[in-house]
């Protein structure tokens, strides 16, 4: 999958190959900031041709990097922020924000958080970033410079909110985070 992903990041999206890769240019930041006011045709739509979309003659507005400041402002306006890398802690935070209490399963004093929630994979095998070559990771990083900064800010925001819940409840939420696993999943992000 490393080779197919690398070719998808390098090559022509119309080229026939075993793995089709959606455009990865700062996908999350684009989803946060795209609007018709910025010349975009809307969320999840990319204007890649010369016409339309309010962009330069080289391409549409959706080819431009999304503005980091706008993406961060939107992130900080969210009432709740969660990350799949810290899924259980994110759900515990959501429960606390919605109900003012935490389920007993959220307390790390009894071991890892085990909420027993279903995980939907839609038949897609989860791949580990550690299985990717340095070249592929560099290509991904080049495609996601704004998203990397947005992820780092979301992680700091989530950890800060978890700390606030710990201070308010006396329940430990961060102690059972597998920091090594989190670093393995996201440590390559600059």
C-alpha atoms as one frame of an Amber mdcrd trajectory, in Angstrom:
protein
   0.000   0.000   0.000   2.988   2.264   0.495   3.894   2.134  -3.206   0.303
   2.694  -4.350  -0.095   5.640  -1.977   3.225   7.150  -3.071   2.231   6.872
  -6.741  -1.149   8.404  -5.978   0.482  11.356  -4.274   2.913  11.863  -7.145
   0.871  11.076 -10.194  -2.052  12.116 -12.300  -5.368  11.387 -10.504  -6.883
  10.163 -13.789  -4.141   7.556 -14.222  -5.293   3.974 -13.777  -3.764   2.252
 -10.744  -4.843  -0.150  -7.983  -5.354   2.536  -5.334  -7.165   5.765  -6.118
  -6.188   8.542  -3.716  -8.459  11.483  -3.102  -6.698  14.843  -3.172  -4.913
  15.155   0.164  -4.085  18.840   0.024  -4.982  19.979   3.549  -8.342  18.206
   3.388  -9.385  18.986   6.981  -8.452  22.670   6.823 -10.290  22.977   3.489
 -13.376  21.388   5.069 -13.210  23.935   7.913 -12.718  26.990   5.725 -14.239
  26.438   2.314 -17.136  28.631   1.385 -18.501  30.347  -1.662 -17.283  33.668
  -0.196 -13.689  32.439  -0.659 -14.326  31.363  -4.239 -14.866  27.702  -3.473
 -17.762  25.761  -4.877 -18.305  24.287  -1.443 -17.140  21.656   0.984 -15.686
  18.462  -0.482 -15.584  19.951  -3.977 -12.295  20.850  -5.573 -11.995  23.378
  -8.383  -8.835  22.256 -10.113  -9.293  23.752 -13.564  -8.474  27.278 -14.700
 -12.043  28.517 -14.824 -14.498  29.092 -12.028 -14.013  29.116  -8.335 -12.464
  32.574  -8.198  -8.892  31.309  -8.303  -5.976  32.394 -10.426  -5.643  31.496
 -14.081  -3.449  28.573 -12.952  -6.278  26.871 -11.086  -9.267  27.291  -8.847
  -9.378  28.644  -5.315  -9.475  25.136  -3.877  -5.909  24.545  -5.082  -4.675
  27.304  -2.787  -3.625  26.373   0.734  -6.460  27.050   3.157  -5.787  29.913
   5.572  -4.419  28.485   8.831  -5.675  31.397  10.936  -9.245  30.878   9.695
  -9.085  27.108  10.283  -7.739  27.645  13.819 -10.431  30.226  14.573 -13.116
  27.750  13.517 -11.489  24.968  15.563 -11.536  27.135  18.694 -15.230  27.968
  18.157 -16.221  24.296  18.365 -17.942  23.377  21.615 -16.379  19.928  21.430
 -13.170  18.708  19.837 -12.281  15.047  19.524  -9.584  13.076  17.773  -9.786
   9.497  16.569  -6.254   9.027  17.932  -7.744   9.641  21.405 -11.178   8.234
  20.649 -12.135   7.046  24.141 -10.929  10.210  25.862 -12.751  12.288  23.236
 -16.015  10.432  23.893 -15.545  10.866  27.659 -15.086  14.607  27.111 -18.238
  14.719  24.980 -20.190  12.876  27.681 -18.954  15.310  30.338 -19.770  18.350
  28.223 -23.258  17.021  27.451 -24.174  15.659  30.900 -21.830  17.232  33.440
 -20.728  13.771  34.567 -18.470  10.949  33.460 -19.261   7.248  33.078 -17.262
   5.082  35.499 -15.477   3.529  32.495 -13.781   6.891  31.838 -11.765   6.736
  35.060  -8.179   5.668  34.373  -7.754   4.644  38.012  -9.289   1.293  37.027
  -7.101   0.739  33.954  -7.535   1.748  30.340 -10.778   3.407  29.317 -13.083
   0.755  27.872 -16.342   2.312  26.765 -17.390  -0.701  24.718 -18.377   1.469
  21.759 -18.520  -0.099  18.318 -15.779   0.819  15.869 -16.856   0.999  12.268
 -14.180   0.286   9.683 -16.477  -0.051   6.659 -14.289  -2.957   5.585 -11.192
  -0.767   5.298  -8.009  -2.127   6.845  -6.359   0.388   9.162  -2.816   1.145
   8.087  -0.050   2.250  10.391   2.085   5.280   9.536   5.149   3.360  10.719
   4.750   1.050   7.715   5.207   3.956   5.297   8.538   4.859   3.773  10.228
   8.173   4.542   9.538   9.237   0.938   5.797   8.602   1.286   5.637  10.405
   4.636   7.448  13.373   3.072   4.903  13.439   0.231   2.019  13.330   2.715
   3.625  16.103   4.765   3.990  18.229   1.625   0.273  17.755   0.931  -0.848
  18.512   4.486   1.223  21.352   5.918  -1.804  23.325   7.132  -3.586  20.179
   8.345  -0.527  19.211  10.417  -0.676  22.529  12.256  -4.444  22.178  12.657
  -4.018  18.656  14.111  -1.366  19.867  16.567  -3.674  22.675  17.721  -6.619
  20.262  18.059  -4.474  17.873  20.109  -3.395  20.681  22.458  -7.002  21.880
  22.748  -8.289  18.375  23.505  -5.592  17.698  26.107  -6.315  21.048  27.755
 -10.033  20.318  27.915  -9.332  16.865  29.352  -7.153  18.485  32.024 -10.013
  20.876  32.882 -12.419  17.937  33.270  -9.869  16.197  35.507  -9.582  19.323
  37.666 -13.382  19.661  37.891 -14.108  15.997  38.645 -10.976  14.499  40.169
 -11.239  11.714  37.555  -8.055  10.868  35.655  -8.542  10.849  31.887  -5.040
  11.468  30.550  -3.142   8.975  32.708  -4.186   5.992  30.604  -3.359   7.587
  27.260  -0.938   5.345  25.442   1.544   8.142  24.732   3.842   5.848  22.768
   1.005   4.744  20.484  -0.113   8.372  20.044   3.441   9.369  19.161   3.722
   6.465  16.691   0.504   7.565  14.989   1.270  11.272  14.890   4.943  11.790
  15.752   5.903  12.203  12.097   3.740  15.332  11.941   6.108  18.311  12.035
